[in-house]
Amino acid sequence: MKVTCAIIEKDGKILAAQRSEKMSLPLKWEFPGGKIENLEKPEECILREIKEELGIDLNIKYMLKSNTHCYGNRKIELIPFVCSIAGGDIILKEHKAVLWDFPLNLKNLDWAEADIPIYNQYLSLVKGQGLK
């Protein structure tokens, strides 16, 4: 299963979203996103999913390397996009909470396992740029 996620940047901070109790992996933190639908491009998917889940429009900056992870008998390929907000105000439609913070400050969150390599990849990138 191919799934997209968004690392949304704003003022040097990034957004982490906490899954609700009703979702699989309840209360884990993640980069928001969702499943690619039939014949949908990953770029189309992330824009649609974030609009559906958070009510905002995104500008895609670039894509990072995907991560494949197995949750029991379910294998996903998580495709990350680094993005910025193009418009709208965040409305939590599925998640319990969101948090904006500097990338390094998010390392102690209880991340969903598939998101950890994505977070680490992003952290390596921003450390290389001398950011927080």
Residue frames relative to the residue before (quaternion, step in Angstrom):
aa qw qx qy qz dx dy dz
M 1.0000 0.0000 0.0000 0.0000 0.00 0.00 0.00
K 0.2413 -0.7648 0.5827 0.1315 3.58 -0.87 0.98
V 0.0440 -0.7911 0.6075 -0.0558 3.52 -0.89 1.12
T 0.2365 -0.7637 0.5802 0.1553 3.57 -1.02 0.76
C 0.0541 -0.7733 0.6277 0.0717 3.55 -1.28 0.35
A 0.3061 -0.7571 0.5569 0.1516 3.55 -1.22 0.59
I 0.1775 -0.6990 0.6831 0.1154 3.51 -1.03 0.95
I 0.1106 -0.8329 0.5422 0.0115 3.54 -0.15 1.34
E 0.1852 -0.8068 0.5583 0.0554 3.55 -0.63 1.21
K 0.1322 0.7616 -0.6279 0.0902 3.55 -1.17 0.75
D 0.8553 -0.0784 0.0132 0.5120 3.57 -0.71 1.14
G 0.7296 -0.4347 0.2319 0.4743 3.60 0.96 0.86
K 0.6478 0.4776 -0.3112 0.5054 3.57 1.30 -0.06
I 0.2291 -0.7438 0.6037 0.1726 3.55 -1.32 0.26
L 0.4579 -0.6909 0.5020 0.2468 3.52 -1.27 0.53
A 0.0777 -0.7367 0.6701 0.0462 3.52 -1.06 0.89
A 0.1899 -0.7874 0.5798 0.0880 3.58 -1.02 0.82
Q 0.2914 -0.7495 0.5704 0.1674 3.56 -0.97 0.89
R 0.4375 -0.7006 0.5091 0.2421 3.53 -0.82 1.10
S 0.4747 -0.6698 0.4860 0.2998 3.59 -1.04 0.71
E 0.6777 -0.4896 0.3698 0.4053 3.52 -1.34 0.21
K 0.6610 0.5285 -0.2962 0.4427 3.61 1.16 -0.57
M 0.6280 0.5477 -0.3336 0.4409 3.60 1.20 -0.40
S 0.5726 -0.5019 0.4720 0.4442 3.57 -1.26 0.19
L 0.7957 0.1902 -0.2028 0.5381 3.60 -1.14 0.62
P 0.0035 0.8604 -0.5096 0.0058 3.60 0.82 0.98
L 0.8634 0.1282 -0.1621 0.4602 3.51 -1.14 0.98
K 0.4505 0.6446 -0.4832 0.3847 3.61 1.20 0.21
W 0.4067 -0.6846 0.5484 0.2552 3.56 -1.23 0.53
E 0.0094 0.8022 -0.5940 0.0595 3.54 -1.08 0.77
F 0.4462 -0.5564 0.5869 0.3832 3.46 -1.43 -0.06
P 0.4442 -0.7387 0.4271 0.2730 3.62 -0.55 1.09
G 0.2752 0.7370 -0.5848 0.1980 3.54 -1.22 0.58
G 0.1642 -0.8077 0.5544 0.1157 3.55 -1.14 -0.53
K 0.7538 -0.4320 0.2927 0.3993 3.52 -1.43 0.03
I 0.4366 -0.6574 0.5529 0.2673 3.50 -1.15 0.76
E 0.3338 -0.7432 0.5496 0.1847 3.55 -0.85 1.02
N 0.7109 -0.4548 0.3320 0.4214 3.55 -1.31 0.36
L 0.8564 0.0866 -0.1236 0.4938 3.57 -0.92 1.06
E 0.5143 0.6346 -0.4198 0.3958 3.60 1.26 0.22
K 0.3933 -0.6835 0.5589 0.2564 3.58 -1.07 0.74
P 0.6211 -0.5613 0.3785 0.3949 3.62 -1.08 0.62
E 0.6417 0.5297 -0.3266 0.4482 3.61 0.99 -0.80
E 0.6469 0.5026 -0.3140 0.4799 3.59 1.02 -0.76
C 0.6340 0.5559 -0.3180 0.4335 3.55 1.02 -0.86
I 0.6987 0.4729 -0.3067 0.4406 3.61 0.72 -0.97
L 0.6373 0.5188 -0.3335 0.4620 3.59 1.01 -0.75
R 0.6636 0.5020 -0.2945 0.4701 3.60 0.97 -0.87
E 0.6890 0.5047 -0.2898 0.4320 3.57 0.80 -1.05
I 0.6787 0.4785 -0.3057 0.4657 3.60 0.88 -0.86
K 0.6079 0.5283 -0.3490 0.4792 3.59 1.08 -0.66
E 0.6853 0.4831 -0.2821 0.4663 3.61 0.94 -0.90
E 0.7518 0.4265 -0.2226 0.4509 3.61 0.86 -0.95
L 0.8285 0.2186 -0.0656 0.5114 3.57 0.92 -0.93
G 0.4548 -0.7316 0.4192 0.2866 3.60 1.25 -0.12
I 0.6297 0.5266 -0.3442 0.4558 3.59 1.21 0.33
D 0.3906 -0.6715 0.5769 0.2524 3.51 -1.34 0.41
L 0.2301 -0.7917 0.5575 0.0970 3.55 -1.08 0.78
N 0.2450 -0.6537 0.6813 0.2201 3.46 -1.47 0.31
I 0.2955 -0.7412 0.5740 0.1841 3.58 -0.80 0.99
K 0.2724 -0.7581 0.5736 0.1486 3.56 -0.86 1.02
Y 0.7461 -0.2677 0.2134 0.5711 3.58 0.77 -1.06
M 0.4431 -0.6693 0.5350 0.2636 3.52 -1.35 0.33
L 0.2922 -0.7211 0.5989 0.1898 3.56 -1.16 0.67
K 0.6702 -0.4644 0.3837 0.4335 3.55 -1.35 0.08
S 0.4455 -0.7031 0.4884 0.2620 3.57 -0.93 0.91
N 0.2472 -0.7428 0.6038 0.1503 3.55 -1.32 0.35
T 0.2114 -0.7594 0.6029 0.1229 3.57 -0.92 0.95
H 0.0333 0.8017 -0.5911 0.0824 3.55 -0.85 1.03
C 0.2656 -0.7482 0.5869 0.1585 3.55 -1.13 0.72
Y 0.1146 -0.7291 0.6724 0.0557 3.52 -0.94 1.03
G 0.7923 -0.1714 0.0740 0.5808 3.58 -0.03 1.28
N 0.7961 -0.2333 0.1872 0.5261 3.59 -0.64 -1.08
R 0.6072 0.5432 -0.3492 0.4630 3.61 1.27 0.17
K 0.1227 -0.8019 0.5840 0.0283 3.56 -0.59 1.19
I 0.0466 -0.8030 0.5940 0.0125 3.57 -0.84 0.98
E 0.2234 -0.6931 0.6587 0.1892 3.52 -1.31 0.46
L 0.1780 -0.7998 0.5702 0.0593 3.56 -0.51 1.25
I 0.1237 -0.8062 0.5784 0.0103 3.56 -0.59 1.23
P 0.1561 -0.8407 0.5150 0.0611 3.61 -0.35 1.23
F 0.1217 -0.7563 0.6397 0.0630 3.52 -1.19 0.77
V 0.2893 -0.7062 0.6166 0.1934 3.55 -1.00 0.85
C 0.0065 -0.8337 0.5435 -0.0978 3.55 -0.66 1.19
S 0.2049 -0.7092 0.6441 0.2004 3.50 -1.42 0.05
I 0.5601 -0.5985 0.4503 0.3541 3.56 -1.25 0.40
A 0.2576 -0.7697 0.5704 0.1254 3.56 -0.88 1.03
G 0.7873 -0.2090 0.1499 0.5603 3.58 1.15 -0.54
G 0.6715 0.4993 -0.3784 0.3958 3.51 -1.31 0.39
D 0.3607 -0.6889 0.5843 0.2325 3.52 -1.38 0.20
I 0.5310 -0.6541 0.4393 0.3116 3.55 -0.99 0.87
I 0.0139 -0.7501 0.6603 -0.0341 3.52 -0.95 1.06
L 0.3236 -0.7603 0.5298 0.1911 3.60 -0.63 1.09
K 0.0803 -0.8228 0.5626 0.0022 3.57 -0.39 1.26
E 0.7946 0.2023 -0.1027 0.5632 3.61 1.14 -0.58
H 0.7108 0.4730 -0.2549 0.4539 3.58 0.99 -0.83
K 0.5404 -0.6145 0.4773 0.3203 3.54 -1.30 0.47
A 0.8010 -0.0761 0.1139 0.5828 3.57 0.97 -0.92
V 0.1561 -0.7245 0.6492 0.1712 3.51 -1.38 0.19
L 0.1568 -0.7748 0.6101 0.0533 3.50 -1.23 0.58
W 0.1612 -0.7482 0.6354 0.1027 3.56 -0.95 0.91
D 0.2385 0.7589 -0.5854 0.1568 3.58 -0.84 0.93
F 0.6338 -0.4936 0.4160 0.4261 3.53 -1.32 0.20
P 0.6479 -0.5801 0.3206 0.3754 3.60 -0.93 0.87
L 0.6809 0.4985 -0.3103 0.4377 3.62 0.81 -0.90
N 0.6494 0.5504 -0.3150 0.4197 3.58 1.08 -0.69
L 0.6532 0.5382 -0.3085 0.4341 3.60 1.24 -0.30
K 0.4398 0.7485 -0.4314 0.2455 3.59 1.24 -0.15
N 0.7218 0.4510 -0.2597 0.4562 3.63 1.06 -0.57
L 0.4150 0.6837 -0.4942 0.3407 3.59 1.21 0.23
D 0.4835 -0.6323 0.5172 0.3146 3.57 -1.24 0.46
W 0.1029 -0.8540 0.5100 0.0070 3.55 0.33 1.36
A 0.5199 -0.5527 0.5406 0.3632 3.55 -1.27 0.49
E 0.5915 -0.6435 0.3499 0.3372 3.58 -0.85 0.97
A 0.6599 0.5196 -0.3210 0.4375 3.61 0.94 -0.78
D 0.6635 0.5206 -0.2979 0.4472 3.59 1.17 -0.57
I 0.5321 0.6640 -0.4071 0.3320 3.62 1.14 -0.51
P 0.6908 0.4453 -0.3144 0.4751 3.69 0.76 -0.82
I 0.6011 0.5439 -0.3536 0.4667 3.61 1.13 -0.61
Y 0.6450 0.5133 -0.3054 0.4766 3.57 0.95 -0.93
N 0.6787 0.4931 -0.2928 0.4589 3.59 0.87 -0.94
Q 0.6246 0.5296 -0.3314 0.4685 3.58 1.04 -0.77
Y 0.6630 0.4948 -0.2967 0.4770 3.58 0.92 -0.91
L 0.6371 0.5366 -0.3213 0.4504 3.58 0.97 -0.88
S 0.6403 0.5165 -0.3176 0.4717 3.60 0.96 -0.84
L 0.6445 0.5314 -0.3095 0.4543 3.55 1.02 -0.81
V 0.7271 0.4259 -0.2599 0.4716 3.59 0.77 -0.98
K 0.5892 0.5465 -0.3778 0.4598 3.61 1.11 -0.55
G 0.6379 0.5358 -0.3108 0.4576 3.57 1.08 -0.77
Q 0.6859 0.4457 -0.2672 0.5094 3.58 1.21 -0.50
G 0.5090 -0.6752 0.4035 0.3495 3.59 1.31 0.00
L 0.4579 0.6768 -0.4583 0.3496 3.58 1.16 0.42
K 0.6473 -0.5253 0.3834 0.3975 3.58 -1.31 0.23
